Amino acid sequence: MQNPFIPLKNTNLTIIDGRVDDNIIRNLEKLNIKVIKTVKCVDVQESISYHPDIVIHPIDHKTVIVAPNVYDYYENCLSTLGIKIIKGETILKNDYPYDIAYNVGRLKDIAIHNFKYTDEKLKFYLKKENLNFINVNQGYTKCSLAIVDDLSAITADKYIYKNLKTLGYNMLLIEPGYVRLENEKYGFIGGTTGNLSANTICFSGTFNKHPDYNKIVKFIEERGQDILYLSKNQISDIGTIINLNYIC
């Protein structure tokens, strides 16, 4: 388990909820990470209005699709860094499921979502990546999946768990809840995490109070992953920590 903040070999570009405290930003910057804070998307619920995975989907290391609602902001701050910004077709709205168009989960060879509501341009680019589409009823699929590696994930959604387990992916099913999300009963485990490298998974805080704490740590460490806690606070759903250097 990684303890010291040892800089990564190459500069990483990471997009994170613009509301996170400065301590989390500093801890990422200690790792030689360039941090891009999100801007508020005023058209969705307040609790997820800064969540990266609501408005952005990275196709690959150099290409992202962005909701039209906030396109100008990301075009301004990412295009100068060599990132191709593609404007999606779906304008996000306040109520579910009209806020899920870009919240697609990814593992090796697959994209998983409720494809009835997926942005059409995003589907076009996912198909160009030769990904198989796995349809589920859950719309917040990216939020629901804590990606450990490209073949392994943690989820509290039993239907996602069953679907991916059947397909041969390494899955850990945990109890829902125990994740803080402002103005909501609780958040999703996937929204607390990010992959900083092929062998480092970070969490927005600690999760030692989660009833499946030991199972989660064991599952991650068995797959050769280091765990990095970005703060000492309880884990919060901050809409995934999107690192463009590590895309499944």
C-alpha positions in Angstrom: 0.0 0.0 0.0 1.4 3.3 -1.1 2.0 5.7 1.8 4.4 8.5 0.8 3.5 10.8 -2.0 6.1 9.7 -4.5 6.0 11.7 -7.8 4.9 9.7 -10.8 7.4 9.3 -13.6 5.5 11.4 -16.1 3.3 14.4 -15.7 -0.3 13.3 -15.4 -3.3 15.4 -16.4 -6.2 14.9 -14.0 -9.7 16.4 -13.9 -11.4 16.7 -10.5 -14.4 18.2 -8.9 -13.8 21.9 -8.6 -15.2 21.9 -5.0 -12.6 19.6 -3.4 -10.5 21.1 -0.6 -7.1 22.4 -1.3 -5.4 19.6 0.6 -6.5 17.1 -2.0 -5.2 19.3 -4.8 -1.9 19.7 -3.1 -1.6 15.9 -2.6 -2.2 15.4 -6.3 0.3 18.1 -7.3 2.9 16.4 -5.1 2.7 13.4 -7.5 3.7 15.6 -10.5 0.0 15.8 -11.5 -1.4 18.8 -13.3 -4.9 19.3 -11.9 -7.8 20.8 -13.9 -10.8 21.8 -11.7 -14.2 21.3 -13.1 -16.6 24.2 -13.6 -20.2 24.0 -12.4 -22.8 22.7 -14.7 -25.8 24.7 -13.6 -28.3 22.5 -15.5 -28.0 19.4 -13.3 -28.7 18.7 -9.7 -26.5 20.7 -7.3 -25.0 17.5 -5.7 -23.4 16.4 -9.1 -23.0 19.8 -10.7 -19.2 19.7 -10.5 -18.8 16.0 -11.2 -16.3 15.3 -14.1 -18.0 12.0 -15.0 -21.4 13.8 -15.6 -20.1 16.2 -18.2 -16.9 14.5 -19.6 -16.1 11.1 -21.1 -12.5 10.4 -22.1 -12.3 8.4 -25.3 -8.6 8.0 -25.1 -5.6 9.7 -23.6 -5.8 12.7 -26.0 -9.6 12.9 -26.8 -12.6 13.8 -24.6 -16.2 14.3 -25.3 -17.8 17.1 -23.3 -21.5 18.1 -22.8 -22.5 21.2 -24.7 -23.5 22.8 -21.4 -19.9 23.3 -20.4 -18.0 22.8 -23.6 -16.5 26.3 -23.9 -14.8 26.0 -20.5 -13.1 22.7 -21.3 -12.2 23.7 -24.8 -10.4 26.7 -23.3 -8.5 24.9 -20.6 -7.7 21.6 -22.3 -7.1 22.3 -26.0 -3.9 24.2 -25.1 -2.7 21.1 -23.4 -2.9 19.0 -26.6 -6.3 17.4 -25.8 -8.9 17.1 -28.5 -12.2 18.4 -27.3 -15.4 17.0 -29.0 -18.7 18.6 -28.3 -21.4 16.0 -27.5 -24.9 16.3 -28.9 -26.9 15.8 -25.7 -27.6 18.9 -23.6 -27.8 17.8 -19.9 -30.9 18.6 -17.9 -31.8 18.6 -14.3 -33.7 15.4 -13.8 -32.6 11.7 -14.1 -32.2 10.2 -16.7 -31.5 13.3 -18.6 -28.2 13.9 -16.8 -26.6 10.6 -17.6 -25.7 10.9 -21.2 -21.9 10.8 -20.7 -21.7 8.7 -17.5 -20.6 5.5 -19.3 -18.5 2.8 -17.5 -15.5 1.3 -19.2 -13.5 -1.9 -18.7 -11.3 -3.7 -21.2 -13.2 -4.3 -24.4 -16.6 -3.1 -23.1 -18.7 0.0 -22.4 -21.5 -0.4 -19.9 -24.5 2.0 -19.7 -28.2 2.4 -20.2 -27.7 3.1 -23.9 -31.2 4.4 -24.4 -29.9 7.6 -22.9 -26.2 7.7 -24.0 -25.1 10.6 -26.1 -25.2 9.5 -29.8 -21.8 11.1 -30.6 -20.3 9.3 -27.6 -21.7 6.0 -28.9 -20.1 6.7 -32.3 -16.7 7.1 -30.8 -17.1 4.2 -28.4 -17.9 2.0 -31.4 -14.7 3.3 -33.2 -12.8 2.0 -30.2 -14.3 -1.5 -30.9 -16.0 -1.7 -27.6 -18.8 -4.1 -27.0 -21.9 -2.4 -25.5 -23.3 -3.9 -22.3 -26.7 -2.5 -21.6 -28.0 -2.1 -18.0 -30.9 -0.2 -16.4 -28.5 1.8 -14.2 -27.7 5.2 -15.8 -24.9 6.2 -13.4 -22.7 3.4 -14.5 -19.4 5.2 -14.3 -20.3 6.5 -10.8 -21.1 2.9 -9.8 -17.8 1.3 -10.9 -14.6 1.8 -9.0 -12.1 0.6 -11.6 -9.2 -1.3 -10.1 -7.6 -2.4 -13.3 -8.9 -3.0 -16.8 -10.4 -6.3 -15.9 -11.5 -5.6 -12.3 -13.9 -3.3 -10.6 -15.8 -2.8 -7.3 -19.5 -1.9 -7.3 -22.5 -1.8 -4.9 -24.9 -2.4 -7.9 -25.8 -6.1 -7.9 -27.1 -6.0 -11.5 -23.9 -4.5 -12.8 -22.0 -7.0 -10.7 -23.9 -9.9 -12.1 -23.6 -8.8 -15.7 -19.8 -8.2 -15.6 -19.1 -11.3 -13.4 -20.9 -13.4 -16.1 -18.7 -11.9 -18.7 -15.6 -13.0 -16.8 -14.5 -9.7 -15.2 -13.1 -9.7 -11.7 -15.8 -8.1 -9.6 -16.3 -7.3 -5.9 -19.9 -6.6 -4.7 -20.0 -4.3 -1.6 -22.7 -2.8 0.6 -24.3 0.4 -0.8 -23.9 3.6 1.2 -21.1 4.8 3.5 -20.1 7.3 0.8 -20.7 11.0 1.5 -22.5 13.0 -1.2 -23.8 16.5 -0.3 -27.6 16.8 -0.4 -28.1 13.1 -1.1 -28.6 10.0 1.1 -25.3 8.6 -0.1 -23.0 8.5 -3.1 -21.4 5.9 -5.3 -18.0 4.1 -4.7 -16.8 4.8 -8.3 -17.2 8.5 -7.7 -14.7 8.4 -4.9 -11.8 6.9 -7.0 -9.4 7.4 -9.8 -6.6 5.5 -11.5 -3.4 7.6 -11.3 -1.3 4.9 -13.1 -1.5 1.3 -14.1 -0.8 0.3 -10.5 -2.1 3.2 -8.3 -5.7 3.7 -7.4 -6.6 6.8 -5.3 -9.6 7.5 -3.1 -11.0 10.9 -2.1 -10.7 9.9 1.5 -10.6 7.0 3.9 -13.2 4.2 4.0 -12.2 2.3 7.1 -15.8 2.7 8.4 -17.2 0.8 5.5 -18.4 -2.7 6.5 -16.5 -4.2 3.6 -13.3 -2.3 4.2 -11.2 -5.4 4.6 -12.7 -7.0 1.5 -12.0 -3.8 -0.6 -8.4 -3.5 0.5 -7.8 -7.2 -0.1 -9.4 -7.1 -3.5 -7.3 -4.1 -4.6 -4.0 -5.4 -3.2 -4.5 -8.9 -4.7 -4.4 -7.2 -8.1 -1.0 -5.5 -7.3 -2.5 -2.1 -6.8 -1.3 0.6 -4.4 -4.0 2.5 -2.5 -3.5 6.3 -2.1 -5.8 8.3 0.2 -6.0 11.9 -0.9 -7.4 13.1 2.5 -8.1 11.8 6.0 -11.8 12.6 5.6 -14.6 10.0 4.9 -14.7 9.2 1.3 -16.9 11.5 -0.8 -18.4 10.9 -4.2 -16.7 13.6 -6.3 -17.7 12.2 -9.6 -14.6 10.2 -10.4 -11.0 11.5 -10.5 -10.4 11.4 -14.3 -6.8 10.8 -15.2 -6.2 11.1 -18.9 -3.0 9.0 -18.7 -4.9 5.9 -17.6 -8.0 5.0 -19.7 -9.3 1.4 -19.7 
